[in-house]
Amino acid sequence: MSNGLLKGKKGIIFGALNSQSIAWKVAEKAHEQGAEIVLTNAPIAMRMGEIKELGEKIGATIIPADATSIEDLENLITKSMEILGGKIDFILHSIGMSVNVRKGNHYTNENYDYTLKGLDISALSFHKVMQTAMKFDAMSEWGSIVALTYIASQRVFPDYNDMADNKSYLESVARSFGYHYGIKKHVRVNTISQSPTVTTAGSGVKGFDSFIDYADQMSPLGNASADDCANYTVTLFSDLTKYVTMQNLYHDGGYSNTGVTQKVIDKFGSAS
Ligand SMILES: NC(=O)c1ccc[n+]([C@@H]2O[C@H](COP(=O)([O-])OP(=O)(O)OC[C@H]3O[C@@H](n4cnc5c(N)ncnc54)[C@H](O)[C@@H]3O)[C@@H](O)[C@H]2O)c1
């Protein structure tokens, strides 16, 4: 359903890999609400080809960019302004990857080259995107920038491995850059801390299937879906949330504020 919430707005969306991707859903919903979009992803993700389908569906140009490469980001930002015909109103950073997780390295046995690579892709890239946008004065006044995160940044989830550290860094960058972008341009910067969601990145986490059920039963509203995450993201891109900035916003059905639920207690049976 369209309310025209993003009518006339222009945005860049990172991270749509396939139709399960959270970024994919955000692109669809933002388009539905009237936005014009440039899609981007790592050159390697282009080879899978699915992003082209999304581009055609929502009339978006696709510009490949490795989010760790300043050269690629400069090209992306300048070309996007040309294509969209002006400054950018919103950016979604929906990128995550841990090489240690991929290679099956335990958190206590990291390969630090992998750690640095994962940190660069998952967290430092957020700073790089914003620094590049600022350098080219690419954001509109009162624009909105959002990155996706997970609660393992704040509490221990052992199998989330070094992605937990990456997400802590990401959330800190949102606060620190949000301060400077707010003062300079009234641009707001937030992270959305999403429920576990079945996607390519999500399923890389060990024991993900049981974990997603646990999270569901620990959330009074149940796990939030990717579609609902996209709806929430769209509100943050809209003018209805202009004074929300430098926040880590939980979109998790209440999980983050729940100690235990009756459903989980019942799993352990009667104490008598
Ligand atoms: N799925 C979950 O359970 C969950 C929960 C909370 C937060 N998140 C976060 O949501 C975001 C999106 O992940 P998703 O679950 O939709 O999975 P996904 O696998 O669909 O998306 C991850 C994206 O990162 C992109 N990427 C990887 N390396 C890149 C690089 N060098 N440059 C540019 N892009 C690169 C991938 O191509 C992919 O499109 C991530 O930040 C993830 O950590 C996911």
Ligand as a Chemical Component Dictionary entry (heavy atoms), coordinates in Angstrom:
data_LIG
# 
_chem_comp.id                   LIG 
_chem_comp.type                 NON-POLYMER 
_chem_comp.pdbx_formal_charge   0 
_chem_comp.three_letter_code    LIG 
# 
loop_
_chem_comp_atom.comp_id 
_chem_comp_atom.atom_id 
_chem_comp_atom.alt_atom_id 
_chem_comp_atom.type_symbol 
_chem_comp_atom.charge 
_chem_comp_atom.model_Cartn_x 
_chem_comp_atom.model_Cartn_y 
_chem_comp_atom.model_Cartn_z 
_chem_comp_atom.pdbx_ordinal 
LIG N1  N1  N 0  19.683 -11.792 8.456  1  
LIG C1  C1  C 0  19.723 -11.516 9.741  2  
LIG O1  O1  O 0  19.441 -12.334 10.617 3  
LIG C2  C2  C 0  20.117 -10.115 10.159 4  
LIG C3  C3  C 0  19.749 -9.643  11.437 5  
LIG C4  C4  C 0  20.145 -8.362  11.816 6  
LIG C5  C5  C 0  20.897 -7.588  10.953 7  
LIG N2  N2  N 1  21.250 -8.089  9.710  8  
LIG C6  C6  C 0  22.063 -7.255  8.832  9  
LIG O2  O2  O 0  21.333 -6.904  7.676  10 
LIG C7  C7  C 0  22.252 -6.560  6.654  11 
LIG C8  C8  C 0  21.845 -7.242  5.356  12 
LIG O3  O3  O 0  22.016 -8.626  5.433  13 
LIG P1  P1  P 0  20.934 -9.671  4.921  14 
LIG O4  O4  O 0  20.554 -10.481 6.093  15 
LIG O5  O5  O -1 19.898 -9.011  4.103  16 
LIG O6  O6  O 0  21.841 -10.651 4.006  17 
LIG P2  P2  P 0  22.350 -10.582 2.493  18 
LIG O7  O7  O 0  23.361 -11.660 2.385  19 
LIG O8  O8  O 0  21.200 -10.630 1.577  20 
LIG O9  O9  O 0  23.048 -9.144  2.363  21 
LIG C9  C9  C 0  24.401 -8.894  2.662  22 
LIG C10 C10 C 0  24.918 -8.048  1.524  23 
LIG O10 O10 O 0  26.270 -7.581  1.742  24 
LIG C11 C11 C 0  26.836 -7.469  0.444  25 
LIG N3  N3  N 0  28.290 -7.302  0.487  26 
LIG C12 C12 C 0  29.215 -8.182  0.951  27 
LIG N4  N4  N 0  30.463 -7.697  0.757  28 
LIG C13 C13 C 0  30.315 -6.473  0.172  29 
LIG C14 C14 C 0  31.235 -5.482  -0.279 30 
LIG N5  N5  N 0  32.560 -5.635  -0.165 31 
LIG N6  N6  N 0  30.749 -4.348  -0.847 32 
LIG C15 C15 C 0  29.400 -4.168  -0.993 33 
LIG N7  N7  N 0  28.490 -5.074  -0.576 34 
LIG C16 C16 C 0  28.932 -6.210  0.000  35 
LIG C17 C17 C 0  26.424 -8.786  -0.192 36 
LIG O11 O11 O 0  26.645 -8.824  -1.593 37 
LIG C18 C18 C 0  24.968 -8.832  0.192  38 
LIG O12 O12 O 0  24.155 -8.183  -0.774 39 
LIG C19 C19 C 0  23.641 -6.954  7.152  40 
LIG O13 O13 O 0  24.275 -5.811  7.709  41 
LIG C20 C20 C 0  23.296 -7.933  8.261  42 
LIG O14 O14 O 0  24.328 -8.061  9.214  43 
LIG C21 C21 C 0  20.848 -9.323  9.294  44 
# 
loop_
_chem_comp_bond.comp_id 
_chem_comp_bond.atom_id_1 
_chem_comp_bond.atom_id_2 
_chem_comp_bond.value_order 
_chem_comp_bond.pdbx_ordinal 
LIG N1  C1  SING 1  
LIG C1  O1  DOUB 2  
LIG C1  C2  SING 3  
LIG C2  C3  SING 4  
LIG C2  C21 DOUB 5  
LIG C3  C4  DOUB 6  
LIG C4  C5  SING 7  
LIG C5  N2  DOUB 8  
LIG N2  C6  SING 9  
LIG N2  C21 SING 10 
LIG C6  O2  SING 11 
LIG C6  C20 SING 12 
LIG O2  C7  SING 13 
LIG C7  C8  SING 14 
LIG C7  C19 SING 15 
LIG C8  O3  SING 16 
LIG O3  P1  SING 17 
LIG P1  O4  DOUB 18 
LIG P1  O5  SING 19 
LIG P1  O6  SING 20 
LIG O6  P2  SING 21 
LIG P2  O7  DOUB 22 
LIG P2  O8  SING 23 
LIG P2  O9  SING 24 
LIG O9  C9  SING 25 
LIG C9  C10 SING 26 
LIG C10 O10 SING 27 
LIG C10 C18 SING 28 
LIG O10 C11 SING 29 
LIG C11 N3  SING 30 
LIG C11 C17 SING 31 
LIG N3  C12 SING 32 
LIG N3  C16 SING 33 
LIG C12 N4  DOUB 34 
LIG N4  C13 SING 35 
LIG C13 C14 SING 36 
LIG C13 C16 DOUB 37 
LIG C14 N5  SING 38 
LIG C14 N6  DOUB 39 
LIG N6  C15 SING 40 
LIG C15 N7  DOUB 41 
LIG N7  C16 SING 42 
LIG C17 O11 SING 43 
LIG C17 C18 SING 44 
LIG C18 O12 SING 45 
LIG C19 O13 SING 46 
LIG C19 C20 SING 47 
LIG C20 O14 SING 48 
# 
